[in-house]
């Protein structure tokens, strides 16, 4: 079971693997991870209005962590 709560600048993802809290500003997205695979913070450029890292990984926390080195710069806005 997954809990996904998305607002304009806040995103919360909670599932059996852990929790991600994301805060998005005009230029950066800040992610706080509390999971069995990783505990810590990461930042990435904002991808709005394009799909972001969480959406591209189908809201899967383990996949987000595994694919981070490839995805954190996937879709920079112009």
N, C-alpha and C positions, 0 to 999 in steps of 0.2 A: 504494500500500500504506500502511496506517495501523497504528500501534502505539498501543493504548489500554490503559493500566494504571490501574485505579481501586481505591483502598483507602478506608477510612472517611474519612480527612481529606486524603489525597493523591491527586492525579490527574495523569497524564502523558499527553499527546497528542503524537504525533510522526507527521508525514506529509511529503510532498514540499514543502509550503509552509513548514514550520518546526516549532517546538516550543512547547508550552504546558505549564508546570508550575503546578499549582494546589494551594494549601493552604487548607483550609476550617476555620474555628473555629466556635464557637456562633453568632456574630453576623456575621462577615465572611468573605469568600472573597478570597484574594490570588492574582493571576495574574501569572506571568512569561512574557512573549512573546519569542521569538527567531524571527522569520520574515522573509521577503522584504518583507512589507508593513508590519511594525511591530516595533520592538525597544523593550521597556520593561515597566513594571509597571502594573497596574490593580487596583482593588478594587471589590467589589460586596457588597451584603448577602447573607447566606446564604439559600438558598431551600429547604433541607432541610425536609421530606421531598419537596417538589415537584421536578420536573425543573429543572435549572439551565441556565445560559447555554450550556454546551458541549453538553448533550443537546438543547436546543431548536434549536441550529444544526447538528444531525446530525454533530457532531464534525468540522466543517469550519473550519479556522483562518481562512481568508480571510473566511468568512461571519461568524464571531465578531467579527472586527475591524470589518467593515463595519457590522454590526448593533448594535455595542456601545452607542451612544448611546440606542438604544431598549430594549435588553434588560437593561442592567445593573441596572435597578430593576423588572424584569418581575413578580416574584412574591415580594413581601415576606411573611415568615411573620407570623402574628398575635402 
